[in-house]
C-alpha cells in the first residue's frame, strides 16, 4: 500500500488521492508517496499558477499601465551610457 505524506505526516493512502489532491494543489503542498517500508516511491510538486501566485505588483501591470509607461519620454542606450560615464 502507498501512503501519502505532507510535511512528514501521513495524510492518507493512494485510494484517498482523488479526494485529497485538490487540497494539496490549493495549499501548494508537496506530497510524497511512500511504500509500506517508508521508502520514497515518488513526489507530487504542484506547479505555481501565475494567476494565483503572482505578487500584487505583477497583478497591477495592466495593458493600460503598460500603454501609459510606453507613452512616457525615454532615452536611448547611448544616452544612458553617457550619463553613466561609460563613454
Residue pairs with C-beta under 8 A, 6 or more apart in sequence:
1 13
1 14
1 35
1 36
2 13
2 14
2 33
2 34
2 35
2 41
3 10
3 12
3 13
3 14
3 33
3 34
3 35
3 36
4 10
4 11
4 12
4 13
4 14
4 16
4 17
4 20
4 31
4 32
4 33
4 34
5 11
5 31
5 32
5 33
5 34
6 24
6 29
6 30
6 31
6 32
7 29
11 20
11 31
12 19
12 20
14 33
21 31
21 44
23 29
24 31
24 44
24 46
25 46
28 46
28 48
28 53
29 46
30 43
30 44
30 45
30 46
31 43
31 44
32 40
32 42
32 43
33 40
33 41
33 42
33 43
33 44
34 40
34 41
35 41
81 87
